[in-house]
Amino acid sequence: MITAQAIRFSNDVAAMRAFCETLGLVATVTSDDWAVMHSDQGDLLLHGTRTATPGHVAGQTDLTFEVDDLMPYAEEFGGLPVDEAYGRSLLVTDPLGLELTLNEAQYDFYGYATHDVTPDPAISVCPVRFTDPAGPYADFLRRLGLRPEGGDDSFASFAADRGSVGLHVARPGEFEQYVLGSGAAVHLTFGSTGDPQELADRLRSAGHEVRVDTSFGTMLEIRDPDGWLVQVHSG
């Protein structure tokens, strides 16, 4: 089983956690400067910059995945799993020459608090990587076990067992306000099958700036606590 995830580095994990909870995600695993935010489909990992590897900055969001067993992926992509404080991980080089992390599902929660909570079934995590949706990255996601869900020349979606990853054509300078960092950077986006106006009202009541765009369906664009624009797409 493979779950699509994004990891957000933040100066204020507590504020980002509260923001995600307003969206409908729930924290299933927490510790100081860390939270696993679970949605109905896909996860968002929150990592404080204070305890992150040097070079990670607030607002940086990278693509990552969780798998049940790393060994098939080590055989497919090369490399050896390493033991981290949170379990085993494997670094994989993507078609753009950048490293992303595959994490093995965590079974030993020593040092972490776990929470038996259920997310809003309407919300999902959908990280978007800016690259040619018909290029080598599509084949890379297939090798990981994701399945194409359709799209066009500009955008294609690939489904994991839990969650999905979007590939959006990259145009110079067009998406710089959405991504940050030198790793496998993604734009943090969400999907929602709920009432977009109700969600917009809920976010505004919590003090967040929300813009509603109806150019292509209904999309909410929100300034998150790290100061970056995230989107929620309805449908």
Helices and strands as residue ranges (DSSP letters): E 2-10, H 13-23, E 26-31, E 34-38, E 43-48, G 49-51, E 61-67, H 71-77, E 82-84, E 87-93, E 99-104, E 113-114, E 123-125, E 128-130, H 136-144, E 147-151, E 155-159, E 164-168, E 189-192, H 196-205, E 210-213, E 219-223, E 229-234
